[in-house]
Amino acid sequence: MNRILPEIRRGLLKKSLDCKKFITVVETVNGLEALAVNTAENSCGRQFDALWFSGLCCAAFKGKPDNEYVDMTEKIKDIEDIFAVTDKPLIVDMDTGGKTDHLCRHLKILEAMGVSAVVIEDKTGEKRNSLYGEPALHTMEEPDTFAEKIMISKSSLQSDSFMIFARIESFIAGEEIDTALIRADKYLEAGADGIVIHSVKKDGGDAFAFASEFKRRYPDTPLMMIPTAFDSFTAGQLSENGADIIIYANHLMRSAYQAMITASVSILENGKTDKISCTPVSEILSAIENE
């Protein structure tokens, strides 16, 4: 099947934001996950609006740590595999982005490929996954330094349809809401197209409090939420609390890992495979061949 051109794909995320109250995005870091997301829909026919290329899941599927160990060359190959089987827009997790000059080069490549947006987080030093949740493990970048990285990155782009979101890790590192809002002000002034707010609290209270004030100040600026920790809220409830983009960041990978363990144990216990609940090979082959 012929896929859409990069310049068309790149603009799809902005179009969805313009015409929908909120959009839902799910982790996709390889071709098979992309095929699964393509076929997934609820009883009303609703599908995910976009895909999230998760740094955590990309590393995990390779058996590598989530500390920016996987280089961009490997990620680009994975993105090519995804784009070969789906037309959905893609948001790429860039972690801290690394050195600014390297980041700009990477952004130019992703922009040319048809990626719709990237997310860059405002931490520095050794990369640790936010879900570790211990503030002492996370070091925040100075707001002005990170704002400069955003400004330089934006100036390196060629199209208006490619978006840069600044991910504020204040609540992960133990900062207060006032500091998080100051960061948001600086990042948007530097040219960020939107903000990502993250929290490890089960009730999402700090993220919701931030979103309330953020939306009062910037009603038309997209706000992303990643409700991995506060997972009892529906997409509609998250939207009511200020989210324009809702990212389900790692649930396919986590579900697959549990299923792999279950299947492995079943084979060891039973000495055969007829007790395993899994997709027929023919169904997977058909999905691939139909693309």
Order of alpha helices (4+ residues) and beta strands (2+ residues): alpha-alpha-beta-alpha-beta-alpha-alpha-beta-alpha-beta-beta-beta-alpha-beta-alpha-beta-alpha-beta-alpha-beta-alpha-alpha
